[in-house]
Amino acid sequence: MKWYEHPLRIAALQCQSEGDSKHVLEIWDEWGFNTEQLLHLSAEAYSGYFRPDRAEALREYLALAKEKGIRIIFYIAPGAGSADFMKSHPDCVQTGADGQPIGGACMNSPYREQLFRMIRDVAQFEVDGVFLDGPVVHQGACYCPYCQAQFKEAYGQPLPTKEDVHDPLWHRFMDFRYDTIANCLRDAHAALKEVRPEALLYMNSQSFASGLASARDNRRLVPHQEILGAEGGFIFYVRPDEVPFWKPGATAKLIETQAGGKPTVVFVAGDHKPWNRHLHTAAETRLLYADTVANGASMWYGLHSPVADVVAPGGQAAKEMNVFLRRHERYYESTRSVASVALMRSAATLDYYQRETEQSDFTATEHATSEGVLGNAAKSFSGFYEMLLRAHILFDVIDEEALFEQGMAKYDTLVLPNCACLSEPSVEAITDFVTAGGCVLASFDTSLYDALVRRKTEFGLGDVFGVCFEGDAYDFGNTSYVSVKERHPITEGLSQALIPAPSYGLKVGTTTGRALAVFRAPMDRQYVPLAEETTPAVVVNTFGQGRSVYLAGNVGEHYQEWGLPAHLSLVADAVRWLSPPMLEVADAPQTLEVVLREQEEEGRYILHLINFTGEMRRPFGRITPCHDVRITLRTDRKISTVRALEAEQDLSFQRKDDAVHFVVPCVETYEVVVVG
């Protein structure tokens, strides 16, 4: 294995160091990091480039790092350009359709050659790699002369100046933006390898939100880097209660799918955004660490303030987590998820159907709606993610490209949370998956739109769902209902036969499907007689050798906003009916995340338990421990030991029928149980 294929604990001081820069290495060494992403030595405030005047300091720093066994990855910020170059080359700045500068260097301009020269200069030193913070194409960009000329040459038409998701030319422009970043990374990778073939290159890639605002598409980027990394732990740019506690884990799950077997890393800022000089609480820090590594990614921990700030409780918590990870590193080597359920992230739906962009160092918060659509794909994804997590269901996150990869064979069930704009090849792949015995749980507009966000007359997956589209939708508001009509494993967990309707529902009829529940007509207010029953709300169907459950309402989005237990019960029981669980958890709160991975060669399972049971508001100041969590693991492997790593104790277990049963005495914030 290459050095970066082992678990990494990457430290980053994301600003100019104060005092003796070599002292930073002593901190990293003491804190248990094995790699540094080096910015502070060459930084001017928060921006970093190679500076020839600091070449000797860099050599000395690299020598000391080598003595301490710390790998060095040099930081370059290509998105901002360098001040001197940008002053003398104003034509290299990204511009809007009106010709006004938006900011940042355009990666189709002559600046890219300066970037490649800088990478070659850095590679003359004994660095272990280069990290590019960006590059990106900013929102509303780029209409510089270089982009206009290249687009005209490629497509024979001028750049479109108005966003129109129904216009094929606009989609070509978005692809052009994505390819701008991918092509820049490709050439940057080649420049590094010319001088230092053994060094790695990676960049700040995309998390699970829409990548359209920054033009970063991980599938186009991953061939040109050795590690795939994304900012899953830069929080809180918005109100803390609006940030999902599972964000690092969701990022880790997605990039593991997209990395194609390459290592992954989640970037975690130690500071409470946007206050760079104020670190997270110890509880939040431990959870950011735990959710990252439990879901298969390496850890990147960055400070945007003087290194002395690590003495804060959040910094001390990072040290404690590093020490734990270093001591048990062998249990994080070469692991893979054993989940048989896959949650789909549809990039086309997130980009065009209804776009939600997260605030970050590169992007602003954005909400863009295509005319006529009712659902919110980002909120639907979030709602289904949280329902699966709270139900203690093991699951991965996949994208459309994964449908065509060999790894799909491991999944029994595919969850499609309002994946409206599925491509025709994707529809065919899902149909084949169910025909061969796979199962699908889908909601609302899934497969009802094409890539240009034009509504079809019928679902692309209508035969799989066993329903037909009747051409209209209900606006239920918050006062309408669904009636359960049949007792079934999917509905038996509901405590009442009348449950709240989601905010919107499609009018569908059944073809080969069977309705377990129906909508009642919209009610415009409370305290009025119950409305009449109308069209199916929950439909089960058999198709080929497989099965499907179709939810006609925007259940995921509604759960994300309202958190209704009935909707959680419905989704959780549907998934369990479609895919009998390998792992069951009892006597544990919903806020205990459960992740099961395996080291196949060693013949052992690694069970991660992350306890998000905090106080009633974020940031969490204290976590309430979970006691006596009962675990049932179905496996035909011979099991000889069950050991809790944090507690440092062997756990008693029983083998009964096809399962191993044991109790985890306590989960404070994070416990890892090795079963083998």
C-alpha positions in Angstrom: 0.0 0.0 0.0 1.1 3.6 -0.7 1.5 5.8 2.4 -1.6 7.8 1.7 -3.7 4.6 1.4 -3.3 4.1 5.2 -5.5 6.1 7.5 -4.5 9.8 7.5 -4.8 12.3 10.3 -4.1 15.5 8.5 -3.4 18.8 10.3 -3.7 22.2 8.7 -3.0 25.7 10.0 -5.0 27.7 7.5 -3.4 31.0 8.1 0.0 32.7 8.5 1.8 31.3 11.5 2.8 33.5 14.4 6.2 33.2 15.9 8.5 30.2 15.2 6.8 28.3 12.3 8.7 25.1 13.3 6.8 25.1 16.6 3.7 24.1 14.6 5.3 20.8 13.8 5.8 20.1 17.4 2.1 20.7 18.1 1.1 18.3 15.3 3.5 15.6 16.5 2.2 15.9 20.1 -1.4 15.9 18.9 -1.0 12.7 17.0 -1.2 13.9 13.4 0.7 12.0 10.7 0.4 14.5 7.9 0.3 18.3 7.4 -1.3 20.2 4.7 1.2 23.1 4.7 -0.1 26.6 4.3 1.1 28.7 7.2 4.8 28.8 6.1 4.0 30.5 2.8 0.8 32.2 3.8 -0.1 35.9 3.5 -3.0 36.0 6.0 -5.2 33.2 4.7 -4.0 32.8 1.1 -1.1 30.6 0.1 1.2 30.3 -2.8 4.8 29.1 -3.4 7.1 32.0 -2.4 10.7 31.7 -3.6 11.9 34.0 -0.8 10.9 31.2 1.7 12.5 28.4 -0.2 15.2 27.8 2.5 12.6 27.9 5.3 10.6 25.3 3.4 13.6 23.0 3.1 14.3 23.2 6.8 10.6 22.6 7.6 10.5 19.6 5.3 13.6 18.1 6.9 12.2 18.5 10.4 8.9 17.0 9.4 10.7 14.0 8.0 12.5 13.5 11.3 9.1 13.5 13.0 7.6 11.1 10.5 5.1 13.7 9.3 4.2 13.9 5.6 3.9 17.3 4.0 1.3 18.3 1.4 1.9 21.8 0.1 -1.1 24.1 -0.1 -1.9 26.3 -3.1 -4.9 28.5 -3.6 -5.5 28.6 -7.4 -8.9 30.1 -7.2 -7.7 33.5 -6.0 -4.7 33.8 -8.2 -1.8 35.9 -7.0 -2.2 39.6 -6.3 0.7 40.7 -8.6 -0.4 38.5 -11.5 -4.1 39.5 -11.3 -3.2 43.2 -11.3 -1.1 42.8 -14.4 -3.6 40.4 -16.1 -7.1 41.8 -15.4 -8.4 39.7 -18.3 -7.7 36.5 -16.2 -10.5 37.4 -13.7 -13.8 35.6 -13.9 -16.6 37.8 -15.2 -20.3 37.8 -15.4 -22.5 38.1 -18.4 -22.4 41.9 -18.1 -18.7 41.8 -18.4 -18.1 42.9 -14.8 -15.5 41.0 -12.7 -16.9 38.5 -10.2 -13.6 37.6 -8.7 -11.1 34.7 -8.8 -8.9 33.6 -11.6 -10.4 31.9 -14.6 -9.0 28.5 -15.3 -9.3 29.0 -19.0 -7.1 32.1 -18.9 -3.3 32.3 -19.1 -3.3 32.1 -15.3 -3.5 28.3 -15.5 0.0 28.2 -16.9 1.3 30.2 -14.0 -0.4 27.7 -11.7 1.3 24.8 -13.4 4.7 26.5 -13.2 4.0 27.1 -9.4 3.2 23.4 -9.0 6.5 22.4 -10.8 8.4 24.8 -8.6 6.9 23.2 -5.4 7.7 19.7 -6.8 11.4 20.6 -6.8 11.3 20.2 -3.0 10.8 16.9 -1.2 7.1 17.5 -0.6 4.8 14.4 -0.5 2.0 16.1 -2.4 0.1 19.2 -3.4 -3.3 20.3 -2.4 -5.4 22.8 -4.5 -7.9 24.8 -2.5 -10.3 25.0 -5.4 -10.3 25.9 -8.3 -13.9 26.8 -8.9 -16.0 28.7 -11.4 -18.1 31.1 -9.3 -21.8 31.6 -9.5 -22.7 33.6 -12.6 -19.3 33.1 -14.3 -17.5 32.9 -16.5 -17.9 35.1 -19.5 -14.3 36.2 -19.9 -12.9 36.4 -23.5 -11.1 33.0 -23.1 -14.3 31.2 -22.0 -16.3 32.9 -24.7 -13.8 31.8 -27.4 -13.5 28.2 -26.2 -17.2 27.7 -25.9 -17.8 29.1 -29.4 -15.2 26.8 -30.8 -16.6 23.8 -29.0 -20.4 24.3 -29.6 -20.5 26.8 -32.5 -22.7 29.2 -30.5 -22.1 32.1 -28.1 -22.4 31.6 -24.4 -26.0 31.8 -23.2 -26.5 34.8 -20.9 -29.7 33.7 -19.2 -30.3 30.7 -17.1 -32.9 28.4 -18.6 -32.9 24.8 -17.4 -35.1 23.8 -20.4 -32.5 25.0 -22.9 -30.0 22.4 -24.1 -27.4 25.2 -24.7 -27.6 26.2 -21.0 -26.9 22.6 -20.0 -23.9 22.6 -22.4 -22.7 25.8 -20.6 -22.9 24.0 -17.3 -21.0 21.0 -18.6 -18.4 23.5 -20.0 -18.0 24.9 -16.5 -17.6 21.5 -15.0 -15.1 20.5 -17.6 -13.1 23.7 -17.1 -12.3 22.6 -13.5 -11.7 19.0 -14.5 -9.4 19.9 -17.3 -7.4 22.3 -15.1 -7.0 19.5 -12.5 -5.9 17.1 -15.2 -3.2 19.4 -16.4 -2.2 20.3 -12.8 -1.8 16.6 -12.1 0.4 16.1 -15.1 2.6 19.1 -14.1 3.2 17.6 -10.7 4.0 14.2 -12.0 6.5 15.6 -14.5 8.8 16.6 -11.6 7.7 14.3 -8.7 6.0 11.2 -10.0 5.5 9.7 -6.5 3.8 12.8 -5.1 0.0 13.0 -4.7 -2.4 15.7 -5.9 -5.9 16.4 -4.5 -8.2 19.3 -4.3 -11.2 20.6 -2.4 -13.9 18.6 -4.2 -17.7 18.6 -3.8 -19.9 17.5 -0.9 -23.4 16.2 -1.2 -25.0 19.5 -2.1 -25.4 20.7 -5.7 -22.0 21.3 -7.3 -23.4 23.7 -9.9 -22.5 26.8 -8.0 -18.8 26.0 -8.0 -18.6 23.7 -11.1 -17.1 20.8 -9.1 -18.2 17.3 -10.3 -16.4 14.6 -8.3 -16.8 12.0 -11.1 -15.0 14.2 -13.5 -12.4 15.2 -10.9 -11.4 11.9 -9.3 -9.4 10.5 -12.3 -6.9 13.3 -11.8 -6.2 13.0 -8.1 -4.9 10.4 -5.7 -7.4 11.2 -2.9 -10.9 12.5 -3.0 -11.7 15.0 -0.3 -14.6 17.4 0.5 -15.7 19.8 3.1 -18.1 17.8 5.1 -17.1 19.4 8.4 -17.1 23.1 7.8 -19.9 24.3 10.1 -21.8 26.5 11.0 -22.2 29.1 8.2 -25.9 29.2 8.9 -27.9 28.8 12.1 -26.5 25.7 13.8 -29.9 24.0 14.1 -30.2 24.1 10.3 -27.0 22.0 9.9 -27.6 18.2 9.9 -25.6 16.5 12.6 -24.8 13.8 10.1 -23.2 16.0 7.5 -19.6 14.6 7.8 -20.9 11.0 7.5 -23.1 11.8 4.5 -20.1 13.4 2.8 -17.9 10.4 3.6 -20.5 8.0 2.3 -20.9 9.8 -1.0 -17.2 10.4 -1.8 -16.4 6.7 -1.0 -18.9 5.8 -3.8 -17.4 8.3 -6.2 -13.7 7.6 -5.4 -13.5 4.3 -7.2 -11.4 2.7 -4.5 -9.1 5.6 -3.9 -8.7 7.0 -0.4 -11.1 9.7 0.8 -10.8 12.5 3.4 -13.4 14.8 4.9 -12.2 18.3 5.7 -13.3 19.4 9.2 -12.7 23.0 10.4 -11.9 23.2 14.1 -13.5 26.6 14.3 -17.2 27.5 14.7 -18.0 29.3 11.4 -17.9 32.1 10.7 -15.9 33.0 13.9 -12.4 31.7 12.9 -10.9 32.5 16.3 -13.5 30.5 18.3 -13.2 26.7 18.2 -16.1 24.2 18.4 -17.1 22.6 21.7 -15.4 19.4 22.7 -18.6 17.5 22.0 -19.0 18.9 18.5 -15.4 18.2 17.7 -15.6 14.5 18.8 -18.7 14.0 16.8 -17.2 15.6 13.7 -14.2 13.2 14.0 -16.3 10.1 14.8 -18.8 10.6 12.0 -16.0 11.1 9.5 -13.9 8.0 10.3 -16.8 5.7 11.1 -18.0 6.2 7.5 -14.7 5.3 6.0 -12.9 8.6 5.4 -9.6 9.9 6.8 -9.6 13.0 8.9 -8.5 16.5 8.0 -8.6 19.0 10.9 -7.9 22.6 10.2 -7.4 25.7 12.3 -8.1 29.2 10.9 -6.5 30.9 13.8 -3.1 30.8 15.6 -1.9 27.3 16.5 -2.0 28.2 20.2 -5.8 27.9 20.0 -5.5 24.1 20.2 -5.4 24.5 24.0 -9.2 25.2 23.8 -11.5 22.3 24.7 -12.2 21.6 21.1 -8.5 21.3 20.3 -8.0 19.0 23.3 -10.9 16.8 22.0 -9.1 16.6 18.6 -6.0 15.5 20.3 -7.9 12.8 22.3 -9.5 11.5 19.1 -6.2 11.4 17.2 -4.6 9.4 20.0 -7.5 6.9 19.9 -7.3 6.6 16.1 -3.5 6.2 16.2 -3.8 3.5 18.9 -6.4 1.6 16.9 -5.3 2.4 13.4 -5.4 -1.3 12.3 -9.2 -1.3 12.6 -9.5 1.5 10.1 -7.3 -0.1 7.4 -8.9 -1.4 4.2 -12.5 -1.5 5.5 -15.7 -1.5 3.4 -19.3 -0.9 4.2 -21.5 -4.0 4.4 -24.7 -2.0 3.9 -27.2 -3.6 1.4 -29.3 -0.4 1.2 -28.3 2.5 -1.1 -29.7 6.0 -0.9 -29.5 7.8 -4.3 -28.1 11.3 -4.8 -29.3 12.4 -8.2 -26.9 15.2 -9.4 -29.2 16.3 -12.3 -32.1 16.7 -10.0 -30.1 18.6 -7.4 -28.6 20.9 -10.1 -31.7 21.7 -12.2 -35.0 20.5 -10.7 -34.7 22.7 -7.6 -31.2 23.8 -6.6 -30.0 24.3 -3.0 -26.5 25.5 -2.6 -24.8 25.5 0.8 -22.8 28.5 2.1 -19.1 27.7 2.2 -15.8 29.4 1.6 -16.6 29.2 -2.2 -20.3 29.6 -2.5 -23.2 31.5 -1.1 -26.5 30.1 0.1 -28.8 29.8 -3.0 -32.3 28.5 -3.7 -33.3 28.2 -7.3 -36.6 26.7 -8.4 -37.5 25.5 -11.9 -40.9 26.7 -13.0 -43.7 24.3 -12.2 -41.9 21.9 -9.9 -43.2 21.4 -6.4 -40.7 19.2 -4.6 -37.3 20.1 -3.1 -34.8 17.4 -4.0 -32.1 18.5 -1.5 -34.6 18.5 1.4 -36.0 15.1 0.3 -32.5 13.6 0.3 -31.9 15.0 3.8 -35.2 13.8 5.1 -34.6 10.2 3.8 -31.0 10.2 5.1 -32.1 11.2 8.6 -35.0 8.7 8.6 -32.7 5.8 7.7 -30.1 6.9 10.2 -32.7 7.3 13.0 -34.1 3.8 12.2 -30.6 2.3 12.6 -30.7 1.0 9.1 -27.3 0.4 7.5 -27.0 2.3 4.2 -24.6 3.8 1.7 -25.0 6.9 -0.5 -24.6 6.4 -4.2 -24.9 8.6 -7.4 -26.3 7.7 -10.8 -22.9 6.6 -12.1 -22.9 3.9 -9.5 -25.9 2.2 -11.1 -23.6 1.0 -13.9 -20.7 -0.2 -11.7 -20.0 -3.6 -10.4 -20.5 -2.5 -6.8 -24.3 -2.3 -7.3 -24.4 -6.1 -6.9 -24.0 -5.7 -3.1 -27.3 -3.9 -2.7 -30.7 -5.4 -2.1 -32.6 -2.1 -2.0 -32.3 1.3 -3.7 -34.0 4.3 -2.1 -34.9 7.1 -4.6 -35.8 10.3 -2.7 -37.6 12.4 -5.2 -35.0 11.7 -7.9 -37.1 13.5 -10.5 -34.5 13.9 -13.4 -33.2 10.4 -13.9 -31.6 9.8 -17.3 -33.0 7.2 -19.6 -30.0 4.9 -19.1 -30.5 5.2 -15.3 -34.2 4.3 -15.6 -33.2 1.3 -17.6 -30.5 0.3 -15.1 -33.0 0.6 -12.2 -35.6 -1.4 -14.1 -33.1 -4.2 -14.8 -32.0 -4.1 -11.1 -35.6 -4.7 -9.9 -36.3 -7.3 -12.7 -33.3 -9.3 -11.4 -34.6 -9.3 -7.9 -33.6 -5.9 -6.4 -36.1 -3.7 -4.6 -36.9 0.0 -4.8 -38.4 2.6 -2.4 -39.2 5.8 -4.3 -41.1 9.0 -3.6 -43.0 11.8 -5.4 -41.6 13.0 -8.7 -39.0 10.2 -9.1 -38.4 9.6 -12.9 -41.2 12.0 -13.9 -38.9 14.6 -15.5 -36.3 14.4 -18.2 -32.8 16.0 -18.1 -34.2 19.3 -19.3 -36.7 19.4 -16.4 -39.6 18.8 -18.7 -42.4 16.8 -17.1 -43.2 13.6 -18.9 -46.7 12.2 -19.4 -45.8 9.1 -17.4 -43.2 7.9 -14.9 -40.1 6.5 -16.4 -40.3 3.8 -13.7 -44.1 3.6 -13.8 -44.1 -0.2 -14.6 -41.7 -0.8 -11.6 -43.9 1.3 -9.3 -47.2 -0.3 -10.6 -48.8 3.2 -11.0 -49.8 5.6 -13.7 -49.6 9.4 -13.5 -52.9 11.2 -13.7 -51.4 14.6 -14.6 -51.9 16.6 -11.5 -50.9 17.1 -7.9 -52.4 18.0 -4.6 -51.4 20.9 -2.4 -52.1 19.6 1.1 -50.7 22.4 3.1 -50.4 21.2 6.7 -53.9 20.1 7.6 -54.6 17.1 5.4 -54.5 13.4 5.9 -53.6 9.9 4.6 -55.8 6.9 5.4 -54.3 3.5 5.9 -56.4 0.9 4.1 -54.5 -2.3 4.7 -52.5 -3.9 7.5 -49.1 -4.8 6.1 -45.5 -5.0 7.4 -45.1 -1.5 6.1 -48.1 0.0 7.9 -48.2 -2.2 11.1 -45.9 0.2 13.0 -48.3 3.1 12.6 -50.2 3.8 15.8 -53.2 5.3 14.0 -55.0 4.6 10.7 -55.1 8.3 9.9 -51.7 10.0 9.5 -50.7 13.5 8.4 -50.3 14.0 4.6 -47.1 15.5 3.3 -47.3 19.0 1.8 -47.6 17.8 -1.8 -48.9 14.6 -3.4 -49.1 13.4 -7.0 -52.4 12.1 -8.3 -51.7 8.5 -9.4 -53.7 5.4 -10.2 -52.6 1.8 -9.7 -51.9 -0.5 -12.6 -50.3 -3.6 -11.2 -49.6 -2.1 -7.8 -51.7 -2.4 -4.6 -52.6 0.7 -2.5 -51.9 0.3 1.2 -52.9 3.9 1.9 -54.8 6.7 0.1 -54.8 10.4 0.3 -57.8 12.3 1.5 -58.8 15.5 -0.4 -56.9 18.6 0.7 -58.4 20.4 3.7 -57.9 24.2 3.7 -58.0 24.5 7.5 -58.4 22.7 10.8 -61.6 22.0 12.6 -63.6 20.9 9.6 -65.1 17.5 8.8 -62.7 14.9 7.4 -62.4 15.1 3.6 -63.2 12.1 1.3 -60.7 9.5 0.2 -59.0 10.1 -3.2 -56.0 8.5 -4.9 -53.2 6.1 -3.7 -50.6 7.4 -1.3 -48.6 4.2 -0.6 -48.4 1.5 -3.3 -46.6 -1.8 -3.2 -45.8 -3.8 -6.4 -44.1 -6.8 -7.7 -42.0 -6.4 -10.8 -40.0 -9.2 -12.3 -38.2 -10.9 -9.4 -38.2 -7.7 -7.3 -40.5 -5.5 -5.4 -41.2 -1.8 -5.0 -42.8 0.7 -2.6 -43.9 4.0 -4.1 -44.8 7.0 -1.9 -46.9 9.5 -3.9 -46.1 12.4 -1.5 -43.0 14.4 -0.8 -42.4 12.4 2.4 -38.7 13.0 2.7 -39.0 16.8 2.4 -41.9 16.9 4.8 -39.9 14.8 7.4 -36.9 17.1 7.0 -39.2 20.1 7.9 -41.6 18.5 10.4 -40.0 15.3 11.7 -43.3 13.4 12.0 -42.8 10.0 13.6 -45.5 8.4 11.4 -43.4 9.2 8.3 -40.3 7.8 9.9 -42.2 4.6 10.8 -43.5 4.2 7.3 -40.2 4.6 5.6 -38.2 2.5 8.1 -40.7 -0.4 7.9 -40.8 -0.2 4.1 -37.0 -0.5 3.9 -37.0 -3.4 6.4 -39.7 -5.2 4.4 -37.7 -4.8 1.2 -34.4 -5.6 2.7 -34.3 -7.7 6.0 -31.7 -6.1 8.2 -28.3 -7.7 8.9 -28.0 -5.6 12.1 -30.6 -4.8 14.7 -30.3 -2.3 17.5 -32.5 -2.2 20.6 -32.7 0.0 23.7 -31.0 2.9 21.9 -32.2 6.4 21.0 -32.7 7.3 17.4 -29.8 9.7 17.7 -27.3 6.8 17.9 -25.9 6.4 14.4 -24.9 2.8 13.6 -22.3 2.0 10.9 -21.0 -1.5 10.1 -17.9 -2.1 8.1 -15.8 -5.1 7.6 -12.2 -6.1 7.1 -12.7 -9.1 4.9 -9.2 -10.5 4.9 -9.1 -10.4 8.7 -12.6 -11.9 8.9 -13.9 -9.3 11.3 -16.6 -6.6 11.5 -16.1 -3.1 12.8 -19.2 -1.7 14.4 -19.2 2.1 14.9 -21.6 3.7 17.3 -21.8 7.5 17.2 -23.9 9.1 19.9 -25.5 12.4 18.8 -27.8 12.5 21.8 -27.0 16.0 22.9 -28.7 18.9 24.5 -31.8 20.3 22.7 -29.9 22.8 20.7 -26.7 23.0 18.8 -23.8 23.5 19.2 -23.9 20.5 21.5 -22.2 21.2 24.8 -22.6 17.8 26.4 -23.6 14.3 25.1 -26.0 12.1 27.1 -24.4 8.6 27.3 -26.3 5.6 25.9 -26.3 2.6 28.2 -26.9 -1.2 27.6 -27.4 -1.0 23.8 -28.5 -4.4 22.5 -27.0 -5.5 19.2 -28.1 -8.4 17.0 -25.7 -9.2 14.1 -26.7 -11.8 11.5 -23.7 -13.6 10.2 -22.6 -17.1 9.3 -19.0 -16.3 10.2 -17.4 -17.9 13.2 -17.1 -15.3 15.9 -14.6 -15.7 18.8 -14.3 -12.3 20.3 -16.4 -9.1 20.7 -14.3 -6.2 22.0 -15.2 -2.5 22.7 -12.2 -0.4 22.0 -13.1 2.8 23.9 -14.1 0.8 27.0 -11.1 -1.4 26.5 -13.1 -4.5 27.4 -14.2 -7.8 25.9 -18.0 -8.2 25.7 -19.8 -11.4 26.4 -21.9 -12.6 23.5 -24.3 -15.4 22.5 -24.6 -17.3 19.2 -28.2 -18.1 18.5 -29.4 -19.5 15.2 -27.9 -17.3 12.5 -27.0 -14.3 14.7 -24.6 -13.0 17.3 -26.1 -11.1 20.3 -24.3 -8.8 22.6 -24.8 -5.7 24.8 -22.6 -2.6 24.6 -22.5 -1.3 28.2 -22.0 2.4 27.4 -21.6 4.7 24.4 -20.5 8.1 25.6 -19.7 9.9 22.3 -18.1 7.2 20.2 -17.6 3.5 20.6 -16.0 1.0 18.2 -16.8 -2.7 18.6 -14.6 -5.3 16.9 -16.5 -8.5 16.1 -14.3 -11.3 14.8 
